[in-house]
């Protein structure tokens, strides 16, 4: 056996870049699970939610009522945006760009141990943010900061940059049987 095969890898401790992507359900939920784990370890967590804003989510109440400021969730939009054949509303685009600047500042200010960029991959996919610019900002993050990006269709530049990429795949969904989304479970 060669010496190279007998070498033990050098383990390192550093902030990770994680992506939850794919067409299945659970991308945000998985990121919030990591957030709960981080909070339980005494870490401070910021969740920046792109394109959300008009709906009320259970996680907002939990963050507001608990954790003494160690968990902050900020909604950066007005809600779902028009995509496809419809022209992009300039206000939605403005909110995404304003929110992105807040994210860049938050990643650099040293106040947080974990920053979740929830649904940022949708903003990229809709052409509202540039994947290369997001990758550049993530590359410049402080060494110990953990960053989680969520949404469908993760661009290759971010997949390559990430330490961990998980793809959610729908096997079956209650909605296809006519069952409505359940408060406390899906929102």
Secondary structure, DSSP 4 states (H G I P E B T S, - for coil): --HHHHPPPPP-----EEEEESSSS-HHHHHHHHHHHHHHTT--EEEEETT--SS--HHHHHHHHSGGGSEEEEE-SSS----TTSPPPHHHHHHHHHHHHHHHHHHHSS--SEEEEETHHHHHHTTSS-HHHHHHHHHTS-TT-EEEEESSS--HHHHHH-SEEEE---S--GGGGTPPPPTTTT-
